[in-house]
Amino acid sequence: MVKEELIQRSPVRVFMNSIHGGLKAGELGLIASPSGIGKTSMLVQIAMDKLLQGKRVIHISFTQHTDYVLAWYEDIFNEIIRKRNLEDEEEVKNDIVKNRVIMRFTQEGHPVESIIKSLTALIGDGGFRADCIIVDGFNFKTENRERFSKVKTFAAEMGVSVWYSCNVQGAEPLYDKRNIPLVIKNYEELIEVVIMMEAKQSHISLSVSKDRDNYNPEQMALKLDPRTLLIMES
């Protein structure tokens, strides 16, 4: 299989089509679930989809060392290769590596202004014109509206989309009546897309809680394979 066919046949296409083609430049998306459900895998699959299209991705981790993040990319790429007979495997892999930057920050040691400054230098002065930023392991309990507004402004100015993972854990209730995590209630309107993940008996379900101004829209059911944590093909 050639790379172009792999892109078109990717189950990520179904996911993106369910939210009107995916995030646009300047938009923010959120994937929410309790810990251990597969949020990181989902984010890496979104990133891989961009990378296979020749677009650039910045992956920011607030919890895992870069070696662990690299292992996620390696495992998912290998699983894709296992399922598809991809031609020029090494060439495709090299293209992915050169179009990806992985960064690690701590929320305690890196205020949002510092992170935005580093990203602006990389995208602007460094010439790494990213299409998408992945943010994994961010603790939304420590966030406030003012800081999140700065991220929104940065995304619009740089012309990038930003996908976050959001850990929803603790005392009930965790979501409001629209299935929006209560932890983001003070700035939910700044986020265009909210995806919920939930562990079922035989799979992990994906559902759209918010798609711009539409809450809990009618949509195709999406699932993750509990073994590989890849989006299951219909």
C-alpha positions as CSV (number, residue, x, y, z in Angstrom):
1,M,0.0,0.0,0.0
2,V,1.3,3.5,-0.9
3,K,1.2,6.3,1.7
4,E,-1.6,8.2,0.0
5,E,-3.9,5.2,0.1
6,L,-3.0,4.7,3.8
7,I,-4.1,8.3,4.5
8,Q,-7.4,7.9,2.7
9,R,-8.3,4.6,4.3
10,S,-7.2,5.6,7.8
11,P,-10.0,5.2,10.4
12,V,-8.9,8.6,11.6
13,R,-10.8,9.9,8.5
14,V,-14.1,8.7,10.1
15,F,-13.2,10.5,13.3
16,M,-12.4,13.7,11.6
17,N,-15.5,13.6,9.4
18,S,-17.6,13.3,12.5
19,I,-16.4,16.7,13.6
20,H,-16.6,18.4,10.2
21,G,-13.2,17.5,8.9
22,G,-11.3,18.1,12.2
23,L,-10.0,21.2,14.0
24,K,-9.3,24.3,11.9
25,A,-6.4,26.8,12.6
26,G,-7.0,28.6,15.8
27,E,-9.4,26.0,17.2
28,L,-9.0,23.9,20.4
29,G,-10.1,20.3,20.9
30,L,-10.3,18.2,24.1
31,I,-10.3,14.4,24.6
32,A,-11.7,13.6,28.0
33,S,-11.8,10.4,30.0
34,P,-10.6,8.9,33.3
35,S,-7.0,7.9,33.4
36,G,-5.8,4.7,31.6
37,I,-8.5,4.7,28.9
38,G,-6.4,5.6,25.9
39,K,-6.2,9.4,25.6
40,T,-2.5,9.5,24.7
41,S,-3.0,6.9,22.0
42,M,-5.9,8.9,20.5
43,L,-3.7,12.1,20.5
44,V,-0.8,10.2,18.9
45,Q,-3.2,8.8,16.2
46,I,-4.3,12.4,15.4
47,A,-0.7,13.5,15.2
48,M,0.2,10.5,13.0
49,D,-2.6,11.4,10.6
50,K,-1.1,14.9,10.2
51,L,2.4,13.6,9.9
52,L,1.5,11.1,7.2
53,Q,0.0,14.0,5.2
54,G,3.4,15.8,5.4
55,K,2.2,18.3,8.0
56,R,4.2,19.3,11.0
57,V,3.3,18.5,14.6
58,I,4.5,19.7,18.0
59,H,3.8,17.2,20.8
60,I,3.9,18.6,24.3
61,S,3.9,16.3,27.3
62,F,3.4,17.4,30.9
63,T,3.7,14.0,32.4
64,Q,5.8,11.6,30.4
65,H,9.5,11.8,29.5
66,T,10.2,12.2,25.7
67,D,11.4,8.6,25.5
68,Y,7.9,7.4,26.5
69,V,6.3,9.7,24.0
70,L,8.6,8.4,21.3
71,A,7.7,4.9,22.2
72,W,4.0,5.7,21.7
73,Y,4.7,6.9,18.2
74,E,6.9,3.9,17.5
75,D,4.3,1.4,18.7
76,I,1.4,3.0,16.8
77,F,3.4,3.3,13.6
78,N,4.5,-0.4,13.9
79,E,0.8,-1.4,14.5
80,I,-0.2,0.5,11.4
81,I,2.5,-1.2,9.4
82,R,1.5,-4.6,10.8
83,K,-2.1,-4.1,9.5
84,R,-1.1,-2.5,6.2
85,N,1.6,-3.5,3.7
86,L,3.0,-0.1,3.5
87,E,5.5,0.6,0.7
88,D,8.7,2.6,1.5
89,E,8.3,2.1,5.2
90,E,11.6,3.6,6.2
91,E,11.1,6.6,3.9
92,V,7.7,7.3,5.4
93,K,9.1,6.9,8.9
94,N,11.9,9.4,8.2
95,D,9.4,11.9,7.0
96,I,7.4,11.5,10.1
97,V,10.4,12.0,12.4
98,K,11.6,15.2,10.6
99,N,8.2,16.8,10.8
100,R,7.7,16.1,14.5
101,V,9.0,17.9,17.6
102,I,8.5,16.6,21.1
103,M,8.7,18.9,24.1
104,R,8.3,18.3,27.8
105,F,7.3,20.9,30.3
106,T,6.1,21.0,33.9
107,Q,3.2,23.2,34.9
108,E,4.9,24.1,38.2
109,G,8.1,25.3,36.5
110,H,6.8,26.6,33.2
111,P,4.0,29.3,33.3
112,V,1.9,29.5,30.2
113,E,3.7,32.7,29.0
114,S,7.0,30.8,29.0
115,I,5.6,27.9,27.0
116,I,4.0,30.2,24.5
117,K,7.3,32.1,24.1
118,S,9.1,28.8,23.4
119,L,6.5,27.7,20.9
120,T,6.5,31.1,19.2
121,A,10.3,30.9,18.8
122,L,10.1,27.4,17.4
123,I,7.3,28.2,14.9
124,G,8.4,31.7,14.0
125,D,12.1,32.2,14.4
126,G,12.9,28.5,14.1
127,G,10.9,28.1,10.9
128,F,9.0,25.0,12.1
129,R,5.6,25.9,10.7
130,A,3.5,23.5,12.7
131,D,-0.1,22.6,11.6
132,C,-1.1,21.0,14.9
133,I,0.0,21.0,18.6
134,I,-0.7,18.1,20.8
135,V,-0.9,18.7,24.6
136,D,-0.9,15.6,26.8
137,G,-1.0,15.2,30.5
138,F,-2.1,18.8,31.3
139,N,-3.8,19.2,34.7
140,F,-6.9,21.3,34.1
141,K,-7.6,21.6,37.8
142,T,-4.8,24.2,38.0
143,E,-5.9,26.1,34.9
144,N,-7.9,29.4,34.8
145,R,-9.7,31.3,32.1
146,E,-7.1,34.0,31.7
147,R,-4.3,31.5,31.0
148,F,-6.4,29.5,28.7
149,S,-7.4,32.6,26.7
150,K,-3.8,33.2,26.1
151,V,-3.4,29.8,24.5
152,K,-6.5,30.5,22.3
153,T,-5.0,33.8,21.2
154,F,-1.6,32.1,20.5
155,A,-3.3,29.4,18.4
156,A,-5.1,31.9,16.3
157,E,-2.0,34.1,15.7
158,M,0.2,31.1,14.8
159,G,-2.5,29.4,12.7
160,V,-2.4,26.1,14.5
161,S,-5.0,23.7,16.0
162,V,-4.5,22.4,19.5
163,W,-5.6,19.1,20.8
164,Y,-5.6,18.5,24.6
165,S,-6.1,15.4,26.7
166,C,-8.2,15.9,29.9
167,N,-8.2,13.6,32.8
168,V,-11.6,13.5,34.5
169,Q,-11.3,11.8,37.8
170,G,-12.6,12.3,41.4
171,A,-15.9,12.7,43.1
172,E,-19.1,12.5,41.0
173,P,-20.4,14.3,39.0
174,L,-17.6,14.6,36.5
175,Y,-19.7,16.0,33.6
176,D,-22.5,18.4,33.3
177,K,-25.8,17.6,31.6
178,R,-24.3,18.2,28.2
179,N,-21.5,15.7,28.8
180,I,-18.9,18.5,29.2
181,P,-16.2,17.9,31.9
182,L,-16.9,20.2,34.9
183,V,-13.2,20.8,35.3
184,I,-13.4,23.1,32.2
185,K,-16.7,24.8,33.1
186,N,-15.1,28.3,33.4
187,Y,-13.7,28.4,29.9
188,E,-15.6,25.7,28.0
189,E,-16.7,28.2,25.3
190,L,-13.1,28.6,24.3
191,I,-13.0,25.0,23.2
192,E,-14.6,24.1,19.9
193,V,-14.6,20.2,20.1
194,V,-15.0,17.9,23.1
195,I,-14.7,14.2,22.7
196,M,-15.6,11.7,25.5
197,M,-13.9,8.3,25.9
198,E,-15.6,5.5,27.9
199,A,-14.5,1.9,28.6
200,K,-17.1,-0.6,27.6
201,Q,-17.0,-4.4,28.0
202,S,-15.5,-5.1,24.6
203,H,-14.2,-1.8,23.4
204,I,-13.5,1.8,24.2
205,S,-16.2,4.2,22.9
206,L,-15.7,7.6,21.4
207,S,-18.5,10.2,21.3
208,V,-18.7,13.8,20.5
209,S,-20.0,16.0,23.4
210,K,-19.5,19.3,21.6
211,D,-18.9,20.2,18.0
212,R,-18.7,24.0,17.9
213,D,-22.2,25.2,18.8
214,N,-23.8,21.7,18.6
215,Y,-23.9,19.6,21.7
216,N,-24.2,15.8,21.6
217,P,-24.8,15.7,17.8
218,E,-26.1,12.6,16.0
219,Q,-23.1,10.8,14.7
220,M,-21.5,7.5,13.7
221,A,-20.4,5.5,16.7
222,L,-16.6,5.2,17.0
223,K,-14.6,2.7,19.0
224,L,-11.0,2.0,20.0
225,D,-9.6,-1.6,20.0
226,P,-8.9,-2.3,23.7
227,R,-5.8,-4.2,22.8
228,T,-4.1,-1.9,20.3
229,L,-5.9,1.3,21.4
230,L,-6.3,2.1,17.7
231,I,-9.5,3.4,16.2
232,M,-11.4,0.4,15.0
233,E,-12.3,0.2,11.3
234,S,-16.0,0.1,10.4
